[in-house]
Amino acid sequence: MANGAFQLVPQRFGKDIGIMTGIIGAAGGLGGTALIKPLGWSKDAFDGYSASFMIFASVVLVAIMGISLVKTRWRTTWGIAAGGRI
């Protein structure tokens, strides 16, 4: 799935490819390290990982809601009508 995201970057951000690749890489690195602390906290506090997985699930739901709010604008500014390649 990550490879698909990197393949879409040049199509959407052709002029800013270096910046966007850096942002995506940083987000992946942050996500990989951000999992460690909450999982450890949950294990120490509750003797299990359920609390941290619930936190992660809520973050994902907020992200899905955010994407749903901007998807119409995204599609109208990047599509065949706007000269984008699909």
PyMOL Python script that loads the backbone (N, CA, C, O; Angstrom):
from pymol import cmd

cmd.read_pdbstr("""\
ATOM      1  N   MET A   1       0.819  -1.183   0.000  1.00  0.00           N
ATOM      2  CA  MET A   1       0.000   0.000   0.000  1.00  0.00           C
ATOM      3  C   MET A   1       0.874   1.264   0.000  1.00  0.00           C
ATOM      4  O   MET A   1       0.539   2.251  -0.655  1.00  0.00           O
ATOM      5  N   ALA A   2       1.980   1.230   0.727  1.00  0.00           N
ATOM      6  CA  ALA A   2       2.864   2.394   0.758  1.00  0.00           C
ATOM      7  C   ALA A   2       3.449   2.663  -0.623  1.00  0.00           C
ATOM      8  O   ALA A   2       3.618   3.820  -1.005  1.00  0.00           O
ATOM      9  N   ASN A   3       3.761   1.610  -1.376  1.00  0.00           N
ATOM     10  CA  ASN A   3       4.291   1.809  -2.726  1.00  0.00           C
ATOM     11  C   ASN A   3       3.269   2.503  -3.604  1.00  0.00           C
ATOM     12  O   ASN A   3       3.635   3.332  -4.437  1.00  0.00           O
ATOM     13  N   GLY A   4       1.984   2.179  -3.436  1.00  0.00           N
ATOM     14  CA  GLY A   4       0.936   2.855  -4.194  1.00  0.00           C
ATOM     15  C   GLY A   4       0.872   4.320  -3.867  1.00  0.00           C
ATOM     16  O   GLY A   4       0.635   5.144  -4.750  1.00  0.00           O
ATOM     17  N   ALA A   5       1.083   4.670  -2.583  1.00  0.00           N
ATOM     18  CA  ALA A   5       1.065   6.082  -2.189  1.00  0.00           C
ATOM     19  C   ALA A   5       2.225   6.824  -2.835  1.00  0.00           C
ATOM     20  O   ALA A   5       2.051   7.942  -3.322  1.00  0.00           O
ATOM     21  N   PHE A   6       3.408   6.217  -2.845  1.00  0.00           N
ATOM     22  CA  PHE A   6       4.556   6.880  -3.452  1.00  0.00           C
ATOM     23  C   PHE A   6       4.394   7.004  -4.963  1.00  0.00           C
ATOM     24  O   PHE A   6       4.977   7.906  -5.564  1.00  0.00           O
ATOM     25  N   GLN A   7       3.630   6.137  -5.582  1.00  0.00           N
ATOM     26  CA  GLN A   7       3.406   6.239  -7.012  1.00  0.00           C
ATOM     27  C   GLN A   7       2.431   7.364  -7.346  1.00  0.00           C
ATOM     28  O   GLN A   7       2.486   7.925  -8.440  1.00  0.00           O
ATOM     29  N   LEU A   8       1.544   7.697  -6.418  1.00  0.00           N
ATOM     30  CA  LEU A   8       0.590   8.769  -6.653  1.00  0.00           C
ATOM     31  C   LEU A   8       1.182  10.152  -6.406  1.00  0.00           C
ATOM     32  O   LEU A   8       0.668  11.145  -6.921  1.00  0.00           O
ATOM     33  N   VAL A   9       2.237  10.227  -5.640  1.00  0.00           N
ATOM     34  CA  VAL A   9       2.825  11.520  -5.275  1.00  0.00           C
ATOM     35  C   VAL A   9       3.247  12.325  -6.511  1.00  0.00           C
ATOM     36  O   VAL A   9       2.902  13.504  -6.587  1.00  0.00           O
ATOM     37  N   PRO A  10       3.968  11.760  -7.475  1.00  0.00           N
ATOM     38  CA  PRO A  10       4.370  12.577  -8.623  1.00  0.00           C
ATOM     39  C   PRO A  10       3.200  13.054  -9.466  1.00  0.00           C
ATOM     40  O   PRO A  10       3.284  14.095 -10.117  1.00  0.00           O
ATOM     41  N   GLN A  11       2.117  12.302  -9.458  1.00  0.00           N
ATOM     42  CA  GLN A  11       0.958  12.711 -10.239  1.00  0.00           C
ATOM     43  C   GLN A  11       0.245  13.902  -9.611  1.00  0.00           C
ATOM     44  O   GLN A  11      -0.248  14.780 -10.319  1.00  0.00           O
ATOM     45  N   ARG A  12       0.190  13.933  -8.288  1.00  0.00           N
ATOM     46  CA  ARG A  12      -0.522  15.007  -7.596  1.00  0.00           C
ATOM     47  C   ARG A  12       0.390  16.197  -7.305  1.00  0.00           C
ATOM     48  O   ARG A  12      -0.044  17.344  -7.405  1.00  0.00           O
ATOM     49  N   PHE A  13       1.631  15.941  -6.951  1.00  0.00           N
ATOM     50  CA  PHE A  13       2.560  16.991  -6.547  1.00  0.00           C
ATOM     51  C   PHE A  13       3.806  16.958  -7.421  1.00  0.00           C
ATOM     52  O   PHE A  13       4.917  16.788  -6.919  1.00  0.00           O
ATOM     53  N   GLY A  14       3.626  17.120  -8.710  1.00  0.00           N
ATOM     54  CA  GLY A  14       4.749  17.025  -9.639  1.00  0.00           C
ATOM     55  C   GLY A  14       5.849  18.034  -9.389  1.00  0.00           C
ATOM     56  O   GLY A  14       7.026  17.707  -9.534  1.00  0.00           O
ATOM     57  N   LYS A  15       5.494  19.257  -9.015  1.00  0.00           N
ATOM     58  CA  LYS A  15       6.495  20.297  -8.797  1.00  0.00           C
ATOM     59  C   LYS A  15       7.153  20.192  -7.430  1.00  0.00           C
ATOM     60  O   LYS A  15       8.262  20.693  -7.239  1.00  0.00           O
ATOM     61  N   ASP A  16       6.496  19.555  -6.485  1.00  0.00           N
ATOM     62  CA  ASP A  16       6.996  19.476  -5.111  1.00  0.00           C
ATOM     63  C   ASP A  16       7.323  18.047  -4.707  1.00  0.00           C
ATOM     64  O   ASP A  16       7.100  17.662  -3.559  1.00  0.00           O
ATOM     65  N   ILE A  17       7.843  17.265  -5.624  1.00  0.00           N
ATOM     66  CA  ILE A  17       8.068  15.843  -5.371  1.00  0.00           C
ATOM     67  C   ILE A  17       9.044  15.598  -4.227  1.00  0.00           C
ATOM     68  O   ILE A  17       8.819  14.701  -3.415  1.00  0.00           O
ATOM     69  N   GLY A  18      10.110  16.366  -4.146  1.00  0.00           N
ATOM     70  CA  GLY A  18      11.087  16.169  -3.079  1.00  0.00           C
ATOM     71  C   GLY A  18      10.512  16.478  -1.707  1.00  0.00           C
ATOM     72  O   GLY A  18      10.735  15.736  -0.751  1.00  0.00           O
ATOM     73  N   ILE A  19       9.779  17.563  -1.615  1.00  0.00           N
ATOM     74  CA  ILE A  19       9.163  17.953  -0.346  1.00  0.00           C
ATOM     75  C   ILE A  19       8.151  16.912   0.098  1.00  0.00           C
ATOM     76  O   ILE A  19       8.146  16.508   1.261  1.00  0.00           O
ATOM     77  N   MET A  20       7.305  16.480  -0.803  1.00  0.00           N
ATOM     78  CA  MET A  20       6.256  15.531  -0.437  1.00  0.00           C
ATOM     79  C   MET A  20       6.832  14.163  -0.078  1.00  0.00           C
ATOM     80  O   MET A  20       6.330  13.507   0.835  1.00  0.00           O
ATOM     81  N   THR A  21       7.852  13.734  -0.762  1.00  0.00           N
ATOM     82  CA  THR A  21       8.487  12.463  -0.410  1.00  0.00           C
ATOM     83  C   THR A  21       9.096  12.547   0.979  1.00  0.00           C
ATOM     84  O   THR A  21       9.017  11.588   1.747  1.00  0.00           O
ATOM     85  N   GLY A  22       9.700  13.674   1.310  1.00  0.00           N
ATOM     86  CA  GLY A  22      10.247  13.865   2.650  1.00  0.00           C
ATOM     87  C   GLY A  22       9.174  13.855   3.722  1.00  0.00           C
ATOM     88  O   GLY A  22       9.359  13.255   4.781  1.00  0.00           O
ATOM     89  N   ILE A  23       8.051  14.515   3.456  1.00  0.00           N
ATOM     90  CA  ILE A  23       6.948  14.546   4.424  1.00  0.00           C
ATOM     91  C   ILE A  23       6.378  13.153   4.631  1.00  0.00           C
ATOM     92  O   ILE A  23       6.108  12.759   5.766  1.00  0.00           O
ATOM     93  N   ILE A  24       6.193  12.407   3.559  1.00  0.00           N
ATOM     94  CA  ILE A  24       5.647  11.054   3.672  1.00  0.00           C
ATOM     95  C   ILE A  24       6.618  10.149   4.429  1.00  0.00           C
ATOM     96  O   ILE A  24       6.198   9.358   5.273  1.00  0.00           O
ATOM     97  N   GLY A  25       7.903  10.262   4.133  1.00  0.00           N
ATOM     98  CA  GLY A  25       8.895   9.467   4.853  1.00  0.00           C
ATOM     99  C   GLY A  25       8.946   9.810   6.331  1.00  0.00           C
ATOM    100  O   GLY A  25       9.061   8.924   7.178  1.00  0.00           O
ATOM    101  N   ALA A  26       8.859  11.111   6.644  1.00  0.00           N
ATOM    102  CA  ALA A  26       8.856  11.534   8.043  1.00  0.00           C
ATOM    103  C   ALA A  26       7.620  11.032   8.772  1.00  0.00           C
ATOM    104  O   ALA A  26       7.707  10.615   9.927  1.00  0.00           O
ATOM    105  N   ALA A  27       6.479  11.069   8.113  1.00  0.00           N
ATOM    106  CA  ALA A  27       5.248  10.566   8.731  1.00  0.00           C
ATOM    107  C   ALA A  27       5.359   9.069   9.011  1.00  0.00           C
ATOM    108  O   ALA A  27       4.889   8.597  10.046  1.00  0.00           O
ATOM    109  N   GLY A  28       5.967   8.331   8.110  1.00  0.00           N
ATOM    110  CA  GLY A  28       6.163   6.898   8.337  1.00  0.00           C
ATOM    111  C   GLY A  28       7.107   6.629   9.494  1.00  0.00           C
ATOM    112  O   GLY A  28       6.864   5.738  10.308  1.00  0.00           O
ATOM    113  N   GLY A  29       8.178   7.396   9.564  1.00  0.00           N
ATOM    114  CA  GLY A  29       9.120   7.241  10.679  1.00  0.00           C
ATOM    115  C   GLY A  29       8.485   7.609  12.007  1.00  0.00           C
ATOM    116  O   GLY A  29       8.682   6.918  13.006  1.00  0.00           O
ATOM    117  N   LEU A  30       7.729   8.688  12.019  1.00  0.00           N
ATOM    118  CA  LEU A  30       7.035   9.104  13.236  1.00  0.00           C
ATOM    119  C   LEU A  30       6.013   8.060  13.654  1.00  0.00           C
ATOM    120  O   LEU A  30       5.895   7.739  14.837  1.00  0.00           O
ATOM    121  N   GLY A  31       5.281   7.534  12.694  1.00  0.00           N
ATOM    122  CA  GLY A  31       4.297   6.494  13.009  1.00  0.00           C
ATOM    123  C   GLY A  31       4.944   5.235  13.561  1.00  0.00           C
ATOM    124  O   GLY A  31       4.393   4.588  14.451  1.00  0.00           O
ATOM    125  N   GLY A  32       6.102   4.890  13.040  1.00  0.00           N
ATOM    126  CA  GLY A  32       6.792   3.703  13.524  1.00  0.00           C
ATOM    127  C   GLY A  32       7.322   3.843  14.940  1.00  0.00           C
ATOM    128  O   GLY A  32       7.338   2.879  15.705  1.00  0.00           O
ATOM    129  N   THR A  33       7.754   5.048  15.282  1.00  0.00           N
ATOM    130  CA  THR A  33       8.259   5.247  16.635  1.00  0.00           C
ATOM    131  C   THR A  33       7.164   5.646  17.606  1.00  0.00           C
ATOM    132  O   THR A  33       7.302   5.433  18.810  1.00  0.00           O
ATOM    133  N   ALA A  34       6.077   6.222  17.105  1.00  0.00           N
ATOM    134  CA  ALA A  34       4.983   6.652  17.981  1.00  0.00           C
ATOM    135  C   ALA A  34       4.213   5.464  18.546  1.00  0.00           C
ATOM    136  O   ALA A  34       3.489   5.616  19.530  1.00  0.00           O
ATOM    137  N   LEU A  35       4.350   4.310  17.958  1.00  0.00           N
ATOM    138  CA  LEU A  35       3.655   3.124  18.474  1.00  0.00           C
ATOM    139  C   LEU A  35       4.290   2.591  19.754  1.00  0.00           C
ATOM    140  O   LEU A  35       3.600   2.016  20.596  1.00  0.00           O
ATOM    141  N   ILE A  36       5.582   2.777  19.903  1.00  0.00           N
ATOM    142  CA  ILE A  36       6.314   2.158  21.003  1.00  0.00           C
ATOM    143  C   ILE A  36       5.875   2.689  22.362  1.00  0.00           C
ATOM    144  O   ILE A  36       5.591   1.908  23.270  1.00  0.00           O
ATOM    145  N   LYS A  37       5.818   4.000  22.506  1.00  0.00           N
ATOM    146  CA  LYS A  37       5.508   4.610  23.799  1.00  0.00           C
ATOM    147  C   LYS A  37       4.099   4.265  24.292  1.00  0.00           C
ATOM    148  O   LYS A  37       3.968   3.829  25.436  1.00  0.00           O
ATOM    149  N   PRO A  38       3.041   4.436  23.494  1.00  0.00           N
ATOM    150  CA  PRO A  38       1.705   4.088  23.988  1.00  0.00           C
ATOM    151  C   PRO A  38       1.533   2.596  24.283  1.00  0.00           C
ATOM    152  O   PRO A  38       0.833   2.227  25.226  1.00  0.00           O
ATOM    153  N   LEU A  39       2.165   1.745  23.485  1.00  0.00           N
ATOM    154  CA  LEU A  39       2.053   0.315  23.766  1.00  0.00           C
ATOM    155  C   LEU A  39       2.709  -0.040  25.094  1.00  0.00           C
ATOM    156  O   LEU A  39       2.173  -0.841  25.860  1.00  0.00           O
ATOM    157  N   GLY A  40       3.861   0.551  25.365  1.00  0.00           N
ATOM    158  CA  GLY A  40       4.526   0.315  26.643  1.00  0.00           C
ATOM    159  C   GLY A  40       3.725   0.863  27.812  1.00  0.00           C
ATOM    160  O   GLY A  40       3.607   0.215  28.852  1.00  0.00           O
ATOM    161  N   TRP A  41       3.171   2.068  27.635  1.00  0.00           N
ATOM    162  CA  TRP A  41       2.340   2.663  28.677  1.00  0.00           C
ATOM    163  C   TRP A  41       1.125   1.798  28.974  1.00  0.00           C
ATOM    164  O   TRP A  41       0.792   1.558  30.134  1.00  0.00           O
ATOM    165  N   SER A  42       0.469   1.335  27.924  1.00  0.00           N
ATOM    166  CA  SER A  42      -0.717   0.504  28.101  1.00  0.00           C
ATOM    167  C   SER A  42      -0.379  -0.802  28.809  1.00  0.00           C
ATOM    168  O   SER A  42      -1.130  -1.252  29.675  1.00  0.00           O
ATOM    169  N   LYS A  43       0.727  -1.403  28.453  1.00  0.00           N
ATOM    170  CA  LYS A  43       1.141  -2.654  29.090  1.00  0.00           C
ATOM    171  C   LYS A  43       1.428  -2.443  30.577  1.00  0.00           C
ATOM    172  O   LYS A  43       1.035  -3.267  31.402  1.00  0.00           O
ATOM    173  N   ASP A  44       2.111  -1.346  30.926  1.00  0.00           N
ATOM    174  CA  ASP A  44       2.416  -1.066  32.326  1.00  0.00           C
ATOM    175  C   ASP A  44       1.171  -0.698  33.126  1.00  0.00           C
ATOM    176  O   ASP A  44       1.003  -1.163  34.253  1.00  0.00           O
ATOM    177  N   ALA A  45       0.305   0.125  32.560  1.00  0.00           N
ATOM    178  CA  ALA A  45      -0.843   0.644  33.294  1.00  0.00           C
ATOM    179  C   ALA A  45      -1.977  -0.370  33.419  1.00  0.00           C
ATOM    180  O   ALA A  45      -2.615  -0.465  34.467  1.00  0.00           O
ATOM    181  N   PHE A  46      -2.225  -1.115  32.368  1.00  0.00           N
ATOM    182  CA  PHE A  46      -3.394  -1.999  32.332  1.00  0.00           C
ATOM    183  C   PHE A  46      -3.058  -3.470  32.152  1.00  0.00           C
ATOM    184  O   PHE A  46      -3.961  -4.303  32.062  1.00  0.00           O
ATOM    185  N   ASP A  47      -1.775  -3.802  32.098  1.00  0.00           N
ATOM    186  CA  ASP A  47      -1.323  -5.177  31.900  1.00  0.00           C
ATOM    187  C   ASP A  47      -1.859  -5.772  30.598  1.00  0.00           C
ATOM    188  O   ASP A  47      -2.191  -6.955  30.525  1.00  0.00           O
ATOM    189  N   GLY A  48      -1.931  -4.939  29.594  1.00  0.00           N
ATOM    190  CA  GLY A  48      -2.375  -5.376  28.277  1.00  0.00           C
ATOM    191  C   GLY A  48      -2.242  -4.235  27.284  1.00  0.00           C
ATOM    192  O   GLY A  48      -1.887  -3.117  27.657  1.00  0.00           O
ATOM    193  N   TYR A  49      -2.522  -4.512  26.043  1.00  0.00           N
ATOM    194  CA  TYR A  49      -2.350  -3.525  24.984  1.00  0.00           C
ATOM    195  C   TYR A  49      -3.666  -2.953  24.480  1.00  0.00           C
ATOM    196  O   TYR A  49      -3.662  -2.172  23.529  1.00  0.00           O
ATOM    197  N   SER A  50      -4.780  -3.314  25.079  1.00  0.00           N
ATOM    198  CA  SER A  50      -6.091  -2.901  24.585  1.00  0.00           C
ATOM    199  C   SER A  50      -6.271  -1.389  24.577  1.00  0.00           C
ATOM    200  O   SER A  50      -6.811  -0.841  23.616  1.00  0.00           O
ATOM    201  N   ALA A  51      -5.829  -0.708  25.628  1.00  0.00           N
ATOM    202  CA  ALA A  51      -6.034   0.744  25.708  1.00  0.00           C
ATOM    203  C   ALA A  51      -5.327   1.466  24.561  1.00  0.00           C
ATOM    204  O   ALA A  51      -5.899   2.369  23.951  1.00  0.00           O
ATOM    205  N   SER A  52      -4.102   1.076  24.270  1.00  0.00           N
ATOM    206  CA  SER A  52      -3.388   1.764  23.193  1.00  0.00           C
ATOM    207  C   SER A  52      -4.007   1.458  21.830  1.00  0.00           C
ATOM    208  O   SER A  52      -4.039   2.329  20.961  1.00  0.00           O
ATOM    209  N   PHE A  53      -4.490   0.257  21.635  1.00  0.00           N
ATOM    210  CA  PHE A  53      -5.146  -0.047  20.364  1.00  0.00           C
ATOM    211  C   PHE A  53      -6.448   0.724  20.215  1.00  0.00           C
ATOM    212  O   PHE A  53      -6.825   1.082  19.099  1.00  0.00           O
ATOM    213  N   MET A  54      -7.138   0.985  21.309  1.00  0.00           N
ATOM    214  CA  MET A  54      -8.348   1.812  21.246  1.00  0.00           C
ATOM    215  C   MET A  54      -7.983   3.254  20.892  1.00  0.00           C
ATOM    216  O   MET A  54      -8.704   3.910  20.139  1.00  0.00           O
ATOM    217  N   ILE A  55      -6.879   3.745  21.425  1.00  0.00           N
ATOM    218  CA  ILE A  55      -6.416   5.093  21.089  1.00  0.00           C
ATOM    219  C   ILE A  55      -6.062   5.161  19.606  1.00  0.00           C
ATOM    220  O   ILE A  55      -6.442   6.108  18.916  1.00  0.00           O
ATOM    221  N   PHE A  56      -5.341   4.165  19.121  1.00  0.00           N
ATOM    222  CA  PHE A  56      -4.969   4.150  17.709  1.00  0.00           C
ATOM    223  C   PHE A  56      -6.203   4.063  16.813  1.00  0.00           C
ATOM    224  O   PHE A  56      -6.252   4.698  15.759  1.00  0.00           O
ATOM    225  N   ALA A  57      -7.197   3.281  17.227  1.00  0.00           N
ATOM    226  CA  ALA A  57      -8.431   3.159  16.447  1.00  0.00           C
ATOM    227  C   ALA A  57      -9.155   4.504  16.373  1.00  0.00           C
ATOM    228  O   ALA A  57      -9.689   4.865  15.324  1.00  0.00           O
ATOM    229  N   SER A  58      -9.175   5.240  17.479  1.00  0.00           N
ATOM    230  CA  SER A  58      -9.839   6.541  17.463  1.00  0.00           C
ATOM    231  C   SER A  58      -9.086   7.536  16.579  1.00  0.00           C
ATOM    232  O   SER A  58      -9.708   8.360  15.908  1.00  0.00           O
ATOM    233  N   VAL A  59      -7.767   7.468  16.574  1.00  0.00           N
ATOM    234  CA  VAL A  59      -6.979   8.340  15.686  1.00  0.00           C
ATOM    235  C   VAL A  59      -7.277   8.010  14.223  1.00  0.00           C
ATOM    236  O   VAL A  59      -7.395   8.912  13.393  1.00  0.00           O
ATOM    237  N   VAL A  60      -7.397   6.744  13.914  1.00  0.00           N
ATOM    238  CA  VAL A  60      -7.720   6.334  12.541  1.00  0.00           C
ATOM    239  C   VAL A  60      -9.110   6.831  12.149  1.00  0.00           C
ATOM    240  O   VAL A  60      -9.301   7.291  11.024  1.00  0.00           O
ATOM    241  N   LEU A  61     -10.074   6.747  13.048  1.00  0.00           N
ATOM    242  CA  LEU A  61     -11.422   7.238  12.748  1.00  0.00           C
ATOM    243  C   LEU A  61     -11.426   8.741  12.498  1.00  0.00           C
ATOM    244  O   LEU A  61     -12.113   9.216  11.593  1.00  0.00           O
ATOM    245  N   VAL A  62     -10.668   9.493  13.287  1.00  0.00           N
ATOM    246  CA  VAL A  62     -10.556  10.936  13.061  1.00  0.00           C
ATOM    247  C   VAL A  62      -9.917  11.216  11.699  1.00  0.00           C
ATOM    248  O   VAL A  62     -10.346  12.125  10.988  1.00  0.00           O
ATOM    249  N   ALA A  63      -8.904  10.445  11.339  1.00  0.00           N
ATOM    250  CA  ALA A  63      -8.255  10.622  10.037  1.00  0.00           C
ATOM    251  C   ALA A  63      -9.217  10.311   8.892  1.00  0.00           C
ATOM    252  O   ALA A  63      -9.231  11.020   7.885  1.00  0.00           O
ATOM    253  N   ILE A  64     -10.013   9.267   9.037  1.00  0.00           N
ATOM    254  CA  ILE A  64     -10.988   8.921   8.006  1.00  0.00           C
ATOM    255  C   ILE A  64     -12.028  10.024   7.857  1.00  0.00           C
ATOM    256  O   ILE A  64     -12.425  10.362   6.742  1.00  0.00           O
ATOM    257  N   MET A  65     -12.469  10.585   8.979  1.00  0.00           N
ATOM    258  CA  MET A  65     -13.425  11.691   8.904  1.00  0.00           C
ATOM    259  C   MET A  65     -12.802  12.903   8.216  1.00  0.00           C
ATOM    260  O   MET A  65     -13.460  13.573   7.420  1.00  0.00           O
ATOM    261  N   GLY A  66     -11.539  13.185   8.520  1.00  0.00           N
ATOM    262  CA  GLY A  66     -10.865  14.302   7.875  1.00  0.00           C
ATOM    263  C   GLY A  66     -10.721  14.106   6.375  1.00  0.00           C
ATOM    264  O   GLY A  66     -10.938  15.036   5.598  1.00  0.00           O
ATOM    265  N   ILE A  67     -10.361  12.914   5.975  1.00  0.00           N
ATOM    266  CA  ILE A  67     -10.242  12.624   4.544  1.00  0.00           C
ATOM    267  C   ILE A  67     -11.592  12.719   3.856  1.00  0.00           C
ATOM    268  O   ILE A  67     -11.681  13.198   2.726  1.00  0.00           O
ATOM    269  N   SER A  68     -12.641  12.268   4.527  1.00  0.00           N
ATOM    270  CA  SER A  68     -13.981  12.350   3.950  1.00  0.00           C
ATOM    271  C   SER A  68     -14.406  13.791   3.713  1.00  0.00           C
ATOM    272  O   SER A  68     -15.127  14.082   2.758  1.00  0.00           O
ATOM    273  N   LEU A  69     -13.961  14.692   4.580  1.00  0.00           N
ATOM    274  CA  LEU A  69     -14.314  16.100   4.421  1.00  0.00           C
ATOM    275  C   LEU A  69     -13.621  16.754   3.230  1.00  0.00           C
ATOM    276  O   LEU A  69     -14.184  17.666   2.626  1.00  0.00           O
ATOM    277  N   VAL A  70     -12.430  16.317   2.881  1.00  0.00           N
ATOM    278  CA  VAL A  70     -11.685  16.965   1.803  1.00  0.00           C
ATOM    279  C   VAL A  70     -11.680  16.179   0.498  1.00  0.00           C
ATOM    280  O   VAL A  70     -11.106  16.642  -0.487  1.00  0.00           O
ATOM    281  N   LYS A  71     -12.298  15.013   0.463  1.00  0.00           N
ATOM    282  CA  LYS A  71     -12.180  14.193  -0.743  1.00  0.00           C
ATOM    283  C   LYS A  71     -12.860  14.808  -1.954  1.00  0.00           C
ATOM    284  O   LYS A  71     -12.391  14.624  -3.077  1.00  0.00           O
ATOM    285  N   THR A  72     -13.952  15.533  -1.755  1.00  0.00           N
ATOM    286  CA  THR A  72     -14.615  16.150  -2.896  1.00  0.00           C
ATOM    287  C   THR A  72     -13.736  17.231  -3.506  1.00  0.00           C
ATOM    288  O   THR A  72     -13.599  17.308  -4.727  1.00  0.00           O
ATOM    289  N   ARG A  73     -13.139  18.069  -2.661  1.00  0.00           N
ATOM    290  CA  ARG A  73     -12.229  19.097  -3.156  1.00  0.00           C
ATOM    291  C   ARG A  73     -11.014  18.467  -3.826  1.00  0.00           C
ATOM    292  O   ARG A  73     -10.546  18.950  -4.857  1.00  0.00           O
ATOM    293  N   TRP A  74     -10.513  17.403  -3.245  1.00  0.00           N
ATOM    294  CA  TRP A  74      -9.356  16.709  -3.817  1.00  0.00           C
ATOM    295  C   TRP A  74      -9.676  16.201  -5.219  1.00  0.00           C
ATOM    296  O   TRP A  74      -8.878  16.346  -6.145  1.00  0.00           O
ATOM    297  N   ARG A  75     -10.852  15.608  -5.355  1.00  0.00           N
ATOM    298  CA  ARG A  75     -11.207  15.036  -6.662  1.00  0.00           C
ATOM    299  C   ARG A  75     -11.450  16.104  -7.710  1.00  0.00           C
ATOM    300  O   ARG A  75     -11.182  15.875  -8.890  1.00  0.00           O
ATOM    301  N   THR A  76     -11.954  17.270  -7.310  1.00  0.00           N
ATOM    302  CA  THR A  76     -12.208  18.320  -8.299  1.00  0.00           C
ATOM    303  C   THR A  76     -10.940  19.069  -8.676  1.00  0.00           C
ATOM    304  O   THR A  76     -10.872  19.647  -9.761  1.00  0.00           O
ATOM    305  N   THR A  77      -9.932  19.074  -7.807  1.00  0.00           N
ATOM    306  CA  THR A  77      -8.691  19.768  -8.137  1.00  0.00           C
ATOM    307  C   THR A  77      -7.652  18.821  -8.733  1.00  0.00           C
ATOM    308  O   THR A  77      -6.610  19.269  -9.212  1.00  0.00           O
ATOM    309  N   TRP A  78      -7.919  17.554  -8.710  1.00  0.00           N
ATOM    310  CA  TRP A  78      -6.986  16.582  -9.260  1.00  0.00           C
ATOM    311  C   TRP A  78      -7.774  15.471  -9.922  1.00  0.00           C
ATOM    312  O   TRP A  78      -8.212  14.525  -9.266  1.00  0.00           O
ATOM    313  N   GLY A  79      -7.942  15.589 -11.177  1.00  0.00           N
ATOM    314  CA  GLY A  79      -8.678  14.594 -11.931  1.00  0.00           C
ATOM    315  C   GLY A  79      -8.502  14.886 -13.405  1.00  0.00           C
ATOM    316  O   GLY A  79      -7.699  15.737 -13.786  1.00  0.00           O
ATOM    317  N   ILE A  80      -9.231  14.200 -14.209  1.00  0.00           N
ATOM    318  CA  ILE A  80      -9.116  14.398 -15.652  1.00  0.00           C
ATOM    319  C   ILE A  80      -9.553  15.807 -16.029  1.00  0.00           C
ATOM    320  O   ILE A  80      -8.969  16.421 -16.921  1.00  0.00           O
ATOM    321  N   ALA A  81     -10.587  16.326 -15.347  1.00  0.00           N
ATOM    322  CA  ALA A  81     -11.066  17.678 -15.656  1.00  0.00           C
ATOM    323  C   ALA A  81      -9.991  18.717 -15.348  1.00  0.00           C
ATOM    324  O   ALA A  81      -9.921  19.739 -16.030  1.00  0.00           O
ATOM    325  N   ALA A  82      -9.158  18.484 -14.344  1.00  0.00           N
ATOM    326  CA  ALA A  82      -8.101  19.434 -13.977  1.00  0.00           C
ATOM    327  C   ALA A  82      -6.788  19.128 -14.689  1.00  0.00           C
ATOM    328  O   ALA A  82      -5.778  19.778 -14.419  1.00  0.00           O
ATOM    329  N   GLY A  83      -6.785  18.165 -15.579  1.00  0.00           N
ATOM    330  CA  GLY A  83      -5.574  17.836 -16.324  1.00  0.00           C
ATOM    331  C   GLY A  83      -4.696  16.809 -15.659  1.00  0.00           C
ATOM    332  O   GLY A  83      -3.572  16.581 -16.104  1.00  0.00           O
ATOM    333  N   GLY A  84      -5.179  16.180 -14.602  1.00  0.00           N
ATOM    334  CA  GLY A  84      -4.403  15.162 -13.902  1.00  0.00           C
ATOM    335  C   GLY A  84      -4.437  13.835 -14.640  1.00  0.00           C
ATOM    336  O   GLY A  84      -5.336  13.574 -15.440  1.00  0.00           O
ATOM    337  N   ARG A  85      -3.449  13.005 -14.359  1.00  0.00           N
ATOM    338  CA  ARG A  85      -3.387  11.676 -14.955  1.00  0.00           C
ATOM    339  C   ARG A  85      -3.848  10.665 -13.925  1.00  0.00           C
ATOM    340  O   ARG A  85      -3.450  10.725 -12.762  1.00  0.00           O
ATOM    341  N   ILE A  86      -4.670   9.759 -14.344  1.00  0.00           N
ATOM    342  CA  ILE A  86      -5.165   8.712 -13.437  1.00  0.00           C
ATOM    343  C   ILE A  86      -4.683   7.376 -13.933  1.00  0.00           C
ATOM    344  O   ILE A  86      -4.979   6.347 -13.324  1.00  0.00           O
TER     345      ILE A  86
END
""", "prot")
cmd.dss("prot")
cmd.show_as("cartoon", "prot")
cmd.util.cbc("prot")
cmd.orient("prot")
